[in-house]
Amino acid sequence: DTGVSQDPRHKITKRGQNVTFRCDPISEHNRLYWYRQTLGQGPEFLTYFQNEAQLEKSRLLSNRFSAERPKGSFSTLEIQRTEQGDSAMYLCASSLAGIRDTQYFGPGTRLTVL
Amino acid sequence: AQKVTQAQTEISVVEKEDVTLDCVYETRDTTYYLFWYKQPPSGELVFLIRRNSFDEQNEISGRYSWNFQKSTSSFNFTITASQVVDSAVYFCALSDKNFGNEKLTFGTGTRLTIIP
């Protein structure tokens, strides 16, 4: 069974540029989550999809952030006009909704904004 | 609001010693789930265990064991006979059952170093 994959693994960008990350969940999983992790902290929830519907967004997700999951499979997270404070690890997780719903995480995308 | 506290930021033990990682949580939900994840230096979070709020039985898996005590809102994790490969950051997490969404609230993690 293929795990969650994320692309790219590392991204360095200049302040003000736009960046887009991709997440491919485990194939049968209908839920997909995005988290952000800064140095020395635990992951913080950003947003969540069930199939293609975005059901919840954290107030951490400013209007510069947008996420999509157009066909209920892969998801993209875009950050517009990046700021240095956006530098973090962006983690994607997927799960199969049900009584034993457990989130499995991808390797993350490390973003550095110069 | 949900909260997870891992008071131990860093622990170092000599290989083969036992070590316990503490986790205390706060929630107003009566139904909730608790998790432990391991984050090795490679960065990927690895799922270790999931526990629901109705099951207070302790669990053992090889060298790992978990002690869930609802009365003290704690879900502690013990590694017996530690090995160098256990060196990692360990996160405790709590699910949010609001509207059936199980988004996770994580603690700040405990960095465990096993000294050979």
HADDOCK unambig.tbl for C-alpha pairs under 7 A between the chains (distance, minus, plus):
assign (segid A and resid 40 and name CA) (segid B and resid 108 and name CA) 6.99 0.50 0.50
assign (segid A and resid 41 and name CA) (segid B and resid 108 and name CA) 4.79 0.50 0.50
assign (segid A and resid 41 and name CA) (segid B and resid 109 and name CA) 6.90 0.50 0.50
assign (segid A and resid 42 and name CA) (segid B and resid 106 and name CA) 5.46 0.50 0.50
assign (segid A and resid 42 and name CA) (segid B and resid 107 and name CA) 5.69 0.50 0.50
assign (segid A and resid 42 and name CA) (segid B and resid 108 and name CA) 4.57 0.50 0.50
assign (segid A and resid 42 and name CA) (segid B and resid 109 and name CA) 6.11 0.50 0.50
assign (segid A and resid 43 and name CA) (segid B and resid 106 and name CA) 6.23 0.50 0.50
assign (segid A and resid 44 and name CA) (segid B and resid 105 and name CA) 6.96 0.50 0.50
assign (segid A and resid 45 and name CA) (segid B and resid 103 and name CA) 6.79 0.50 0.50
assign (segid A and resid 45 and name CA) (segid B and resid 104 and name CA) 6.89 0.50 0.50
assign (segid A and resid 104 and name CA) (segid B and resid 47 and name CA) 6.65 0.50 0.50
assign (segid A and resid 105 and name CA) (segid B and resid 44 and name CA) 6.79 0.50 0.50
assign (segid A and resid 105 and name CA) (segid B and resid 45 and name CA) 5.78 0.50 0.50
assign (segid A and resid 106 and name CA) (segid B and resid 44 and name CA) 6.21 0.50 0.50
assign (segid A and resid 107 and name CA) (segid B and resid 43 and name CA) 6.28 0.50 0.50
assign (segid A and resid 107 and name CA) (segid B and resid 44 and name CA) 4.41 0.50 0.50
assign (segid A and resid 108 and name CA) (segid B and resid 44 and name CA) 6.78 0.50 0.50
